Amino acid sequence: MDKIDEQIGDDTDAKEFYTDAAKYWDKVPATVDGMLGGFGFISQTDIEGSQNFLKSLFIKLKNPPENDYALDCGSGIGRITKNLLVKNFKHVDLVEQNSKFLDTAKDFLSSCSSKIGQYYPQGLQDFCPEPKKYDVIWCQWVLGHLNDDDLVEFFKKCIIGLKENGILIVKENVTSSNKVEIDTQDSSVTRAYDDLKNIFKRADLACLKEQKQIHMPRGLYPIFMFALRSRLTTDKITTNETVI
Ligand SMILES: C[S@@+](CC[C@H](N)C(=O)[O-])C[C@H]1O[C@@H](n2cnc3c(N)ncnc32)[C@H](O)[C@@H]1O
């Protein structure tokens, strides 16, 4: 049993971990501020950091992803899709467990609706992407809602969902205490940097680039972006590709 599962406890508790999170998000307003826990004002800085990170991958990787199809995981109302993904990809799918947020996303994304493919109303713990569909799978501020074992399984399914040069992006808070911290209010965990790295390893993911988000207000958790690929793919197609 891994660290978080130990703390979540048995299967019943694990189920509660997911249902409690769903109940929490049901009460959250379907707005950018709601998505960011009252920190809506950081959205632009967050998006700028993400855009720079993504751009560096397109420019510097020997085998960069194409600009065809992205998946926004735990998309909420589509904040990242609207401000980042549709500007970099021809098509975007969204997966989000709260259907109220997906209904709002349809309005929120009306100006770019021709670029939106599928809306998947599902929890990431149950979601299985179509094989080889995506150039980029973007996971941000949602993975703390999955326990370690489900997260490893989810990452393995993401690898299957990526095209050959595809990249999985993880952008998440990490603790400064170097320990997992549990939030009983929204039923999530914030992992330590080393815990995330350990989960990548368990999922056979290699990290090609990582970067800390800058210019965030003091008092927030440090935020890290990771660009990941299957170790097997990395060995096969990117021989000599260095970590950038
Ligand atoms: C902090 S918000 C972030 C939304 C979006 N990623 C953003 O940055 O604007 C977390 C989102 O994750 C969703 N969520 C929570 N648990 C989930 C799960 N198990 N599977 C998929 N989505 C989940 C919530 O409904 C909410 O929309």
Ligand as a Chemical Component Dictionary entry (heavy atoms), coordinates in Angstrom:
data_LIG
# 
_chem_comp.id                   LIG 
_chem_comp.type                 NON-POLYMER 
_chem_comp.pdbx_formal_charge   0 
_chem_comp.three_letter_code    LIG 
# 
loop_
_chem_comp_atom.comp_id 
_chem_comp_atom.atom_id 
_chem_comp_atom.alt_atom_id 
_chem_comp_atom.type_symbol 
_chem_comp_atom.charge 
_chem_comp_atom.model_Cartn_x 
_chem_comp_atom.model_Cartn_y 
_chem_comp_atom.model_Cartn_z 
_chem_comp_atom.pdbx_ordinal 
LIG C1  C1  C 0  -9.084  23.217 -8.982  1  
LIG S1  S1  S 1  -10.236 22.855 -10.254 2  
LIG C2  C2  C 0  -9.187  23.066 -11.663 3  
LIG C3  C3  C 0  -9.921  23.145 -12.968 4  
LIG C4  C4  C 0  -9.011  23.360 -14.171 5  
LIG N1  N1  N 0  -8.026  22.308 -14.287 6  
LIG C5  C5  C 0  -8.332  24.702 -14.090 7  
LIG O1  O1  O 0  -7.136  24.758 -13.760 8  
LIG O2  O2  O -1 -8.998  25.715 -14.343 9  
LIG C6  C6  C 0  -10.351 21.081 -10.094 10 
LIG C7  C7  C 0  -11.292 20.440 -11.084 11 
LIG O3  O3  O 0  -11.113 19.030 -11.000 12 
LIG C8  C8  C 0  -12.385 18.408 -11.064 13 
LIG N2  N2  N 0  -12.270 17.072 -10.446 14 
LIG C9  C9  C 0  -12.206 16.762 -9.142  15 
LIG N3  N3  N 0  -12.035 15.445 -8.987  16 
LIG C10 C10 C 0  -11.989 14.910 -10.233 17 
LIG C11 C11 C 0  -11.832 13.600 -10.746 18 
LIG N4  N4  N 0  -11.693 12.558 -9.918  19 
LIG N5  N5  N 0  -11.839 13.416 -12.070 20 
LIG C12 C12 C 0  -11.985 14.477 -12.913 21 
LIG N6  N6  N 0  -12.148 15.742 -12.500 22 
LIG C13 C13 C 0  -12.143 15.957 -11.166 23 
LIG C14 C14 C 0  -13.298 19.359 -10.324 24 
LIG O4  O4  O 0  -14.656 19.108 -10.620 25 
LIG C15 C15 C 0  -12.772 20.702 -10.824 26 
LIG O5  O5  O 0  -13.385 21.050 -12.025 27 
# 
loop_
_chem_comp_bond.comp_id 
_chem_comp_bond.atom_id_1 
_chem_comp_bond.atom_id_2 
_chem_comp_bond.value_order 
_chem_comp_bond.pdbx_ordinal 
LIG C1  S1  SING 1  
LIG S1  C2  SING 2  
LIG S1  C6  SING 3  
LIG C2  C3  SING 4  
LIG C3  C4  SING 5  
LIG C4  N1  SING 6  
LIG C4  C5  SING 7  
LIG C5  O1  DOUB 8  
LIG C5  O2  SING 9  
LIG C6  C7  SING 10 
LIG C7  O3  SING 11 
LIG C7  C15 SING 12 
LIG O3  C8  SING 13 
LIG C8  N2  SING 14 
LIG C8  C14 SING 15 
LIG N2  C9  SING 16 
LIG N2  C13 SING 17 
LIG C9  N3  DOUB 18 
LIG N3  C10 SING 19 
LIG C10 C11 SING 20 
LIG C10 C13 DOUB 21 
LIG C11 N4  SING 22 
LIG C11 N5  DOUB 23 
LIG N5  C12 SING 24 
LIG C12 N6  DOUB 25 
LIG N6  C13 SING 26 
LIG C14 O4  SING 27 
LIG C14 C15 SING 28 
LIG C15 O5  SING 29 
# 
